[in-house]
Amino acid sequence: MSPFRWSFRSQFLLGFLACAALLGYAFYVQFQLQILPCAFCIFQRIAFAALGLVFLMGGLHAPRGAGSRRAWSLLAVVAAIVGMGYSGRHAWVQLFPPEMPNCGPGLNFMVERQSWLGAARQVLMANGDCSAIDWKFLGLSMPMWCLLWFIGLALWALYAGFKRRQTHLFRR
């Protein structure tokens, strides 16, 4: 059966599974392929985690009312837009790298040298060299693929939330 005909719950849980799979692949790339993430990568992961959390909570809630489904959908779109902003900016930096790279050490090194708050502050300042392209698939770098995934998941959330559902007068 087509996922476009699934229930709101199933569609949102599929969105959660997609986010979980994308995060799993990001960790695989980091720990198995030894490609360290930059600050933009970390923020994209946080956005995927937030989007996945919204998909999971909306799927578990599975509201019957159209207004509640639309609210969950719009929450997911907000998380996806944040992710689009980070991945779009990261792709821009990769396409048009600055003259002087401004990235710093990896997150593990920063945590060892500073406290968690200091490391978080350094990540938020985005001091790493995010212009390096270490991974490509079909000619697109990872931030470009992330941008496409954020767009696709936002459209999926809108479809799931705003799709007209058949209502039955007598529910069994």
C-alpha positions, -999 to 999 in steps of 0.1 A, spaced: 0 0 0 12 35 -8 26 56 20 6 85 7 -26 66 18 -13 57 53 -27 72 84 -13 103 100 3 82 127 21 60 102 32 89 80 47 107 110 64 76 123 79 70 89 93 106 91 108 97 125 124 66 110 139 86 82 154 111 107 167 83 128 183 66 98 199 99 87 213 104 121 226 69 122 243 74 89 259 106 102 273 87 131 285 60 108 304 85 87 319 101 118 330 69 136 336 44 108 347 66 79 366 89 103 352 121 88 349 146 116 319 169 117 322 207 117 300 230 137 274 233 109 273 195 108 265 194 145 237 219 141 223 199 112 223 168 134 205 187 162 179 199 136 174 163 124 170 152 160 145 179 167 126 171 135 126 134 144 114 141 179 85 162 165 77 133 141 78 108 169 56 128 193 31 136 166 30 100 155 25 88 191 -2 114 198 -20 107 165 -46 134 168 -80 129 152 -87 166 147 -75 184 116 -63 213 137 -40 192 159 -26 174 129 -19 207 112 -2 220 144 21 189 145 28 194 108 38 231 113 60 222 142 78 197 120 81 223 93 97 248 117 123 222 127 129 215 90 133 252 82 159 255 109 178 226 94 174 240 59 190 272 71 220 254 85 225 230 56 219 258 31 245 280 47 269 250 50 265 242 13 271 279 5 303 279 25 314 248 6 306 263 -28 321 296 -20 348 290 6 362 320 25 398 331 18 409 321 53 395 290 68 381 296 103 373 262 117 388 249 149 394 214 165 368 187 168 342 185 195 359 158 215 391 178 217 372 209 228 354 190 255 388 176 268 404 210 269 374 230 282 341 224 300 310 214 282 298 250 283 331 261 267 329 235 240 292 244 233 302 281 231 330 273 206 307 252 185 281 280 185 308 303 173 314 280 143 352 283 142 358 251 122 368 248 85 334 239 72 344 245 36 361 212 32 343 186 11 352 152 24 322 132 11 302 133 -21 274 112 -36 261 118 -71 281 150 -72 265 165 -41 282 170 -8 266 159 25 252 194 34 235 195 0 219 161 6 209 173 41 192 203 25 173 180 1 163 158 30 151 187 51 130 200 21 116 165 15 107 159 51 91 193 54 69 185 24 61 151 39 50 167 71 29 192 53 13 164 33 6 143 63 -8 172 83 -29 189 57 -41 159 37 -79 156 37 -88 125 57 -119 105 51 -143 108 80 -169 82 88 -201 89 106 -201 56 125 -167 46 138 -162 11 150 
